[in-house]
Amino acid sequence: MEKFWTSRHNNDDIFGLSDFDTLHENEWDESSIGRLKESGWMNRYKWEAGLISHIIKSTETPAINSILELGPGPGLLSQMVLESHPNIDYHLIDKKFAKQYFDDNNFNGEMFVKDLSVEFNTDGLLDSYDLVITNDFLEHVLNPSIVLQTIHKLMHDDSRYFISNPNWRMGHQYVYRGLFDFDNFIYMLKIHGLQPSTAGGSFIWGSPLVTPNYPKLDSEKSLPDNLVTAWNHYILMEKEKNNEKK
Ligand SMILES: C[S@@+](CC[C@H](N)C(=O)[O-])C[C@H]1O[C@@H](n2cnc3c(N)ncnc32)[C@H](O)[C@@H]1O
């Protein structure tokens, strides 16, 4: 059959729903942990740790004393953040092999194993966190809405939410293509009670890594032009202050 959609990932033609990583337990097992040795990986985490550190320093009141990171993989980013901010209570949630690597390497913080694809069980977590992080994670789960609703519940009035949203131009895997185009993504965050936060001096940052230069889509009108080829869009959100239903 002739293809009728825009190809955004070179595997678009061969994926079936059951092929999506999120449904499988084997992520970060021996066959995939080698991905951490790919060149550029540590540099990306260093860049992200720098942004998170900047946000922590910029939000001294209220101070960021607790962080929850969803889908961190084995937790390398968390260790870089904790190196500069060792007193933060850092919780992470991913799958069992990610936790095995985290524990085997005596990483600081606490990793929980939970399947977040279609539900979010908060057992063992704090009532709220000062900062929540999802780094290239939301686009992998089957029910991003339940994740966003639960993140909202785990935020207090002054919490921040730091998101890395991958640019589709880099050929990422998506369950829902289009939902993560910049305008649609900001709209999804908004209907879950989240608004841009300028606590870090801006609410959006780019990446030193660049993608091929495909033109802007109609669903990317609010994306700043200088971020069209940024590998990731890093976005800082907070709870909407006046989100009483109209
Ligand atoms: C693209 S990776 C991002 C990893 C890391 N945050 C980074 O940016 O390098 C997506 C992460 O989400 C985790 N993940 C995917 N589906 C999940 C699920 N159903 N429950 C918990 N974690 C999941 C994966 O194990 C993986 O670590």
The ligand as a Tripos MOL2 file, in Angstrom:
@<TRIPOS>MOLECULE
LIG
   27    29     1     0     0
SMALL
NO_CHARGES

@<TRIPOS>ATOM
      1 C1         14.4510    7.0790   25.3940 C.3       1 LIG1
      2 S1         14.8090    6.3610   26.9360 S.3       1 LIG1
      3 C2         15.4010    7.7960   27.8310 C.3       1 LIG1
      4 C3         16.4090    7.4140   28.8800 C.3       1 LIG1
      5 C4         17.0710    8.6190   29.5560 C.3       1 LIG1
      6 N1         16.0840    9.4650   30.2110 N.3       1 LIG1
      7 C5         17.8330    9.4310   28.5380 C.2       1 LIG1
      8 O1         17.3420   10.5020   28.1450 O.co2     1 LIG1
      9 O2         18.9120    8.9850   28.1570 O.co2     1 LIG1
     10 C6         13.2080    6.0610   27.6680 C.3       1 LIG1
     11 C7         13.2920    5.5110   29.0760 C.3       1 LIG1
     12 O3         11.9730    5.2510   29.5250 O.3       1 LIG1
     13 C8         11.9420    3.9970   30.1770 C.3       1 LIG1
     14 N2         10.6110    3.4230   30.0000 N.ar      1 LIG1
     15 C9         10.0070    3.1620   28.8020 C.ar      1 LIG1
     16 N3          8.8070    2.5850   29.0290 N.ar      1 LIG1
     17 C10         8.6650    2.4930   30.3740 C.ar      1 LIG1
     18 C11         7.6490    1.9620   31.2170 C.ar      1 LIG1
     19 N4          6.5620    1.3810   30.7050 N.pl3     1 LIG1
     20 N5          7.8040    2.0250   32.5570 N.ar      1 LIG1
     21 C12         8.9360    2.5830   33.0960 C.ar      1 LIG1
     22 N6          9.9390    3.0970   32.3360 N.ar      1 LIG1
     23 C13         9.8130    3.0350   31.0000 C.ar      1 LIG1
     24 C14        12.9940    3.1760   29.4370 C.3       1 LIG1
     25 O4         13.4590    2.0590   30.1760 O.3       1 LIG1
     26 C15        14.0690    4.2010   29.1880 C.3       1 LIG1
     27 O5         14.9700    4.2860   30.2550 O.3       1 LIG1
@<TRIPOS>BOND
     1     1     2 1
     2     2     3 1
     3     2    10 1
     4     3     4 1
     5     4     5 1
     6     5     6 1
     7     5     7 1
     8     7     8 2
     9     7     9 1
    10    10    11 1
    11    11    12 1
    12    11    26 1
    13    12    13 1
    14    13    14 1
    15    13    24 1
    16    14    15 ar
    17    14    23 ar
    18    15    16 ar
    19    16    17 ar
    20    17    18 ar
    21    17    23 ar
    22    18    19 1
    23    18    20 ar
    24    20    21 ar
    25    21    22 ar
    26    22    23 ar
    27    24    25 1
    28    24    26 1
    29    26    27 1
@<TRIPOS>SUBSTRUCTURE
     1 LIG1         1 GROUP 0 **** ****
